[in-house]
Amino acid sequence: MEVSAMRQTDLEYLIEEAKKHRVTPEERDAQIRSFTFGNTHLENSSITRADVDKAVDSLKGSSDLPWVSLAHTD
């Protein structure tokens, strides 16, 4: 029983630490690319990561990016 309680404590600690993490621009970019590839590849298996990279890179700086409104500004 003590091991189970210790694991719960460890989990709670990790959750609290995760709450403090702020996503870096590099992490956000990687998440965007991963999400985009995963979803588009499901619909069209010929889509490659290179295709996603090209599309995302072509949109950088655009105010039409769908995730801009989700970005946190500290």
KEKE-3310 file (N, C-alpha, C; in steps of 0.2 Angstrom, whole numbers, plus 5000, padded with zeros to 4 digits):
npx = (5004:5010:5018:5009:5004:5015:5017:5006:5009:5020:5015:5006:5015:5022:5012:5009:5021:5021:5011:5017:5025:5029:5025:5037:5041:5047:5043:5029:5029:5033:5023:5012:5016:5017:5003:4997:5002:4998:4984:4982:4988:4980:4969:4974:4986:4997:5003:5017:5029:5038:5030:5021:5029:5033:5021:5018:5029:5027:5016:5021:5021:5010:4994:4983:4985:4978:4980:4985:4976:4976:4988:4997:5001:5013)
npy = (4994:5006:5009:5012:5024:5032:5033:5040:5052:5056:5057:5068:5078:5079:5083:5096:5102:5101:5111:5122:5124:5133:5134:5135:5145:5136:5124:5125:5127:5114:5107:5111:5107:5094:5090:5095:5087:5074:5075:5078:5068:5057:5059:5060:5050:5052:5064:5072:5074:5084:5091:5097:5104:5113:5120:5126:5134:5143:5150:5157:5172:5176:5184:5176:5163:5149:5146:5157:5165:5157:5158:5161:5176:5182)
npz = (5000:5003:4992:4982:4987:4987:4974:4970:4976:4969:4956:4958:4961:4949:4941:4946:4943:4930:4927:4929:4918:4904:4887:4874:4860:4851:4855:4853:4839:4835:4840:4832:4819:4821:4824:4813:4803:4808:4807:4793:4787:4790:4782:4769:4764:4756:4760:4767:4780:4775:4766:4775:4783:4773:4770:4783:4785:4774:4778:4789:4799:4794:4797:4796:4801:4809:4822:4829:4837:4848:4854:4869:4877:4887)
capx = (5000:5014:5021:5004:5003:5021:5016:5001:5013:5025:5010:5004:5021:5023:5006:5010:5027:5019:5007:5022:5028:5027:5027:5042:5039:5050:5038:5023:5030:5034:5016:5008:5018:5015:4996:4995:5004:4994:4977:4981:4990:4974:4964:4978:4992:5003:5005:5023:5031:5041:5024:5018:5034:5033:5015:5018:5034:5024:5011:5024:5020:5003:4989:4978:4986:4972:4982:4987:4972:4977:4994:4998:5006:5014)
capy = (5000:5012:5010:5015:5031:5035:5034:5045:5058:5057:5059:5074:5082:5080:5087:5103:5104:5102:5117:5128:5124:5138:5132:5139:5145:5130:5118:5127:5126:5107:5104:5113:5103:5087:5090:5096:5081:5069:5075:5078:5061:5053:5060:5059:5046:5055:5070:5070:5079:5089:5095:5101:5110:5119:5124:5130:5139:5148:5154:5161:5179:5178:5184:5171:5157:5148:5145:5164:5167:5153:5159:5165:5181:5184)
capz = (5000:5004:4986:4979:4990:4985:4966:4969:4978:4963:4951:4960:4961:4942:4938:4949:4940:4923:4927:4929:4912:4898:4880:4871:4853:4847:4856:4849:4832:4834:4841:4826:4814:4822:4824:4806:4799:4810:4804:4786:4784:4791:4776:4763:4766:4752:4763:4770:4785:4771:4764:4781:4784:4768:4771:4789:4783:4769:4782:4795:4798:4791:4802:4794:4805:4814:4829:4832:4843:4854:4857:4875:4878:4894)
cpx = (5004:5017:5016:5003:5009:5020:5011:5004:5017:5021:5008:5009:5022:5018:5007:5016:5025:5014:5011:5025:5025:5029:5031:5039:5042:5045:5032:5023:5030:5027:5012:5010:5016:5007:4994:4996:4999:4987:4977:4983:4984:4970:4968:4985:4998:5006:5011:5024:5034:5035:5021:5023:5034:5027:5015:5023:5031:5019:5014:5023:5014:4998:4983:4979:4981:4974:4985:4983:4973:4983:4994:5003:5007:5017)
cpy = (5006:5014:5014:5023:5035:5037:5040:5052:5060:5060:5067:5080:5084:5084:5094:5106:5106:5109:5123:5129:5129:5135:5137:5140:5139:5124:5119:5125:5118:5104:5105:5109:5096:5086:5090:5090:5075:5069:5075:5071:5056:5053:5059:5056:5049:5061:5068:5076:5085:5094:5099:5106:5115:5123:5128:5135:5145:5152:5158:5168:5181:5179:5179:5164:5155:5147:5152:5166:5163:5154:5163:5170:5183:5191)
cpz = (5000:4997:4982:4981:4988:4977:4966:4971:4972:4958:4952:4959:4953:4939:4940:4945:4932:4922:4927:4922:4907:4892:4877:4864:4849:4848:4853:4842:4830:4835:4835:4820:4815:4822:4817:4802:4801:4807:4797:4783:4785:4785:4770:4765:4761:4755:4767:4775:4781:4769:4769:4783:4779:4769:4777:4788:4779:4773:4788:4794:4796:4797:4801:4798:4810:4821:4833:4838:4849:4857:4864:4875:4885:4895)
residu = (MET:GLU:VAL:SER:ALA:MET:ARG:GLN:THR:ASP:LEU:GLU:TYR:LEU:ILE:GLU:GLU:ALA:LYS:LYS:HIS:ARG:VAL:THR:PRO:GLU:GLU:ARG:ASP:ALA:GLN:ILE:ARG:SER:PHE:THR:PHE:GLY:ASN:THR:HIS:LEU:GLU:ASN:SER:SER:ILE:THR:ARG:ALA:ASP:VAL:ASP:LYS:ALA:VAL:ASP:SER:LEU:LYS:GLY:SER:SER:ASP:LEU:PRO:TRP:VAL:SER:LEU:ALA:HIS:THR:ASP)
# end
